[in-house]
Amino acid sequence: MKPKIFISRPIPDTVVNRLAEVCEVDMWPTSQTLPPIGEKIFNLDGLMTYGHESVTADMMDRAPNLKVITAVGVGYDHIDAIEAKKRKISVGNTPDVLSDTTADMTFALLLSAARNVIRGNTFVQNEEWSYYDPNILWGQEVHHSTIGIVGMGRIGYSVAKRALGFDMRVLYNKRTRRLDWEADLGIEHVELDELLKMSDFVTLHPPMSSETYHLIGERELGLMKSNAILVNIARGPIVDSQALYRALKDGQIAGAALDVTEPEPINADHLLLTLDNLIICPHLGSATHQTRMKMANMAADNILAGLKGEPLPYEVIETR
């Protein structure tokens, strides 16, 4: 009998077919409704999941045959990896592959916010561009400005490299300094408060944890420059959305661009959606054909290794 796996969102057919050669595959057919993992888990050998579906200790206790759980993405805060290890369940993710793609998206958001790209497009589509006006939609210069990177992992490093291409001064904050990266790139480590005070652009890349929940709140936003732009491409709850709304509405900061929200998806009546100095995208950080295909295949590699009782090629540190 083939081992049973559940995939919580649709993935490319080529990857499904690869798994189906050795597994009985059950894939939730839509992203429009949350998959019933709690109902499916009791007879599973493997689980492939995305960041919106929690996998708890209680759920694991209902899955005596479960050998492997893998996230399709770098973040795995939705999986209780510590409890998984206690039950000898391997946990994997798909690191590295999305760092450059997510860094590209970070700069897409930064540039769009800085140069009023979305507002300019709306201006034209609304048929307001009836004559040339040199005094509209002035933005912020990116070149020779200062960028502050909060959370200097693989994605933060990739953002720093791109910033140097714009001749930006690069500040970063990380609990553990990376002296090698400082030497290689000429970047500067500073405390978070100093980074917020000094930066024209602040980009957020820390992992989600109890320590980073609402890391950027009313106090932190109050430290930022009035012409500063905040970019969050990590996890929505890292930013206090109510505090961000007030800061943007009152002109405390110039703008923000979010690829993640609190909650996610954001409610249609959320006050943030009333602001014209805010860009929101629906979690597109790794959304390219090439990267999403690689992520699905890496997750499949984790599943296949875990089912064989082998070490996962992309295993998270908590369960190694």
N, C-alpha and C positions, 0 to 999 in steps of 0.2 A: 504494500500500500504506500502510495506517495505521501510525503509529509504535506501538511496543510499550511498555507500561508494566506494572510489577508493584507491587501494593499488598500490604504484608506482613501486614496484619491486616484483618478486615472493617470496612468503613466504610458509612455509610448508602446505601441503594439510590439515592436521588435524586442523590447525588454520583457514584456509579459510572455511572449513566445519563448524566450530564452529560459525564463523561470519555469514555464509550463512543461518543459522537457523533463524536469526532475521533481516538480511540485504540483500539488493540486492548488490552483490559484483562484482565490476569490477576491475580486477587485470591486470596490464601491464605484458605481458608474458615473457619479457626478460630483462636482465640487460645490454644488448649490445647497446641499444639505449635509449636515455633519454625519459621518459614518457611525454606525452603532458598534463601536469597538467593544464596549462592555458586553454586548450580546454575542459577538463573534468569537471572543477571545478564549472561551472555555475549551475548545478543541483544536487550538492552533499550535503549530510548531514554530512558526515564524510570523513576525509582524513588521510591515513597512508603513511608516506613518509620517505625517507632516506636523508642523509646529503648532497647529491649532487643536490637536486632540491629545488630551492628557492620558498618560499611561501610568496608573497608580499602583501602589503595593497591593491594594485590595483587588484590583483587576488581575495582577500577576498571580495572586493566590487562587484565582479561579481558572488558571491555565496551567495545569500540572505538566503538560508536555512542552510548554514554551521554552525554546532554546535561545532565540535571538530576536532582538528588536532593533530596527535601524531607522534613524531619521533620514529623510530625504532633504538634506540641508546641513549646514554647519551647526546650527543651534539645536540643542537637545534638552533644553530646560523643561520641556513638556513631559519628559520621560524621567521617572524616579530611578536614576542609574544606581544609586546607593542600594536601594531595595532590590533592584535587579541582581546586583552582585551577590547579595545574601542568598538569593534563590538560584545562583549559578546560571543566570541568564545573561548572555553577552549583549552589549549595547554598542551600536555603531552610528556613525554619521558620515557626511560626505565633505570633508574639509578640503582646503587648498584650491579645489577646482573652481570655486566661485569667487575667489578673492579679487581677481582682476576684473571680472564682470561686475561685481558689486562696487568696486572702486570706480569703474566707469560710470555707473549709475549715480554714485555719490557726486561726481563732477557734473553729470548731466543736470541733477537737481540744483547744485550750487550755481552753475552758470545760468540756468533758467531763472532762478530767483534773483540773482545779481543783476541780470540784464533784462528783466521783465519780459521774458520770451512768451510765457503763457498769456500775460495781460496784453501784450502786443498782438498776439494771434486773435484773442477775443475782440480787441479793438477793430481789427480788420474784418472779422467775420460779422460783427455787429453793424457793419457799413458806416463806421464812424470816420474812416480814413478818406475824407473828401478833399483834403488838401494837405500839403506838407507843413508840419508844425515842428520846428526844432526845439520846442520847449515842453514836449510831453515824454512821459515814461523814462525819465532819467534813471539810470541804475547805478550800481556800484562797480568800480574797477576791481578786477580780479588780479591782474598782474601786479607784482610788487606789493601786494597786500600781505596780511598775516593770517595764516590759517592755524587753528587750534584743533588737534585731533585727540579726542577722548577715547581711550581704549586702543592701545597700539599693538594689535595682533596682526595677523596676516593681511586683513583688509585694511587696517589703518596704515600699515607699511606701504601697501599698494597705493593708497590715497596720497601718502607723503611723496612717493615718487612722481605722481602726476602733478602734485602741487609745485614741485621743483621745476617742472617744465613751464610753469607760468611765472617763474622767478619769484615765488612766494617765500616768505619766511615761515618756517614750519616749527610750531610748538607742539608738544605732545604731553599727555598725562597718562601714566600707567603705574600701577602699584609697584612693579619691578622695572627698574630702568633697563633699557637696552643700549648699553654703551657701544656695542658693535654697530648698531644701526645709527647711533649718533655720529660715530666716526665715518661710517660709509656715506651717509646722506647729508651730514651737517645740520641735523635737526637738534632741537633744544628741549630738554625735559624741564617742566615747570609744574608747580602745584595747580590743582584744578582752579582755585579762585584766581590765581594769576593768569592762567590761560584764558579764562572767561573775560577778564578785564582787558587783556591785550589783543585779543583776536578780532579780526574783521569777519571771519567765517569760523564757525564752530561745527565740527562734524562728529557725530556720535557713533561709536563702534564697540562698546563694551558688551560682554555677555549679560544676559538677564539673570539676576539673582536677587536675593533679599537686600543685598548691599547696593545694588544699582537701581532698585525700584525708586522712581521719582528722584533720581540723581540730579536731574535738572528741574528745579521747582522755582517758586517765587523768589527766594533769596538769590539763587544762582542766576536767574534771568535778570535780576536787578543789577548784577555785577557787569553785565555785558554792555558793550557800546551801543549807543542809540542807532548807529548805522549798521549794526552787526546782523548777520544772517545765520540762523541755526538750521542744520541739516541732520535729521535723524533717519538712519537707514538700518538701525540695529533691532531694537524691540520697542514697541509703542510705550509700554509703561515706564521706560527709562525717563520719559518726560511727563511731568504733571500737565495734562492737557488743559485743565481749567486755568492754571497759572499761565500757560502759554497763550491761551485765548486772551487773557487780560493784558499780557505784555504786548501782544500784537495789536490789539484794539486800541490801547493807550499810546502806541508808538514808542514803547519802551525799547523795543528792538525793531529793526527795519522790516524783517521778514523771516519766514521759515519755509522749509521744504521737508515734507515727511513722506517716506516710503512705507512707514509703519505707523499705526495709530493705537490709541487707547480709548474705547475698545477697538477691536479689529474683527470684522470690518466696522468702520465708523458708522454710527447711527445717522440716518438721513437728516435728522433734525438737530444734529450736533452744532453748537454755536461756532465751532471752528469753520464750518462750511459757509458761514456768512462773511468771511473775511476775504479781501482781495489781495492781501499781502502774504498769502499762504498758498503753497502748492501741496497737493496730496496725491500720491499715486498708490495703486492697489497692490503693494508689496511686490514690486517688479525687480528687486535688486539683482537676482540671478536669472531673470527671464530672457534668456536668449536661446535660440534653437540648440546651439552647440553645448552650452553649459547645462541646460536642463536635461539633455540627453546623457551627458557625462554623469550628472548627479544620479539619474535613475539607474545607470549601469553600475555605479559604485555602490549604491544601496543594494542592488541585486548581488553584487560580489559579497557584500556582508551577509546577506541572507543565505547564500549557498555555502559559504564557509561555516557559518553558525550551525546550519543543519547537519553538517558533517562532523561537528564537534571540533573544528579547527579554529585557531585564532582569527579574528576578523581582520581583514586588511586595513580597515579604517575603524578601529575600536576606540571608544572614548576612554579617557584615562581612568575613570572611576572603576571600570570593570576589567582592566587589564590584569 
